[in-house]
Amino acid sequence: MPEDETRPAASKGGTAANDNGTAAAKVDATVLTLARLIGRQMARETFEQLSAANDNRPAPQAGDDQEPR
């Protein structure tokens, strides 16, 4: 038999049935979620800046009392 089949499951990198995870794993998951949210917010802000800079609206004329829409 190959040597790998004779080792217990725990030494193969498996997890125990009653393993609820460690605090470090929960912190890692929380940090990744927070990083994704921050990245999405940064992307939204960057996209809004690009959209505002390229709106292609005509500049208001001198003496025009109305604001551009």
N, C-alpha and C positions, 0 to 999 in steps of 0.2 A: 504494500500500500504506500502511496505517496505520503510524505511526512506531513503535508498540510491537512490531510483528512484526519489525522490522529490527534491534532491539537483541539482543545476545547474552544467553543464558539467565542468566548470572551477574549481569548488571545488573538483571534482572527480579526478583531476590530468591531465585532458586533456589540450591541448594547443589551444590558440586562432588561428583563421584562418589567422590573419595578424602577427603572431609571427614569426619573422625571426631569432630567436635565440639570445642569449646574447653573449657578448664578452668572458665571461668565458667558454661557451660551445665551441666556436671556438678555444680558447687557449687549452682546454682539448683535442680536436681533433688533433690539431697540435702537442701537446706534445706526444700523443699516436703514431702518425705517426713517429715522430722523434725517439722515443724509439724503435719502430719496426725496423726502418732502422739501428740504431746503433746495435741492437741485431743481425740482419742479417749479418752485417759486422763482428762483433765479431765471429759469427759462421763460416763465411768463413775463417777468419784468423786461427781459431783453427783447422778447417778441413785441411787447407793447411799444418800446422805444423805436423799434424798426418800423412798426406800422405808423406811428405818429410822424416819423421823419419822411415817409413816402406816401403821404395822403393825397398828393396831386391836386390839391385845392388851389384855386387862384388866390393870389395875394389880395387883401382888401385895398380898394382904391382910396386915394386921398379924398377926404370930404365925405366918404361913405358913412352914413349913420348906422347902417345895419352891420351886425357881426356875421362873419361867415359861418355857414352851417356845417 
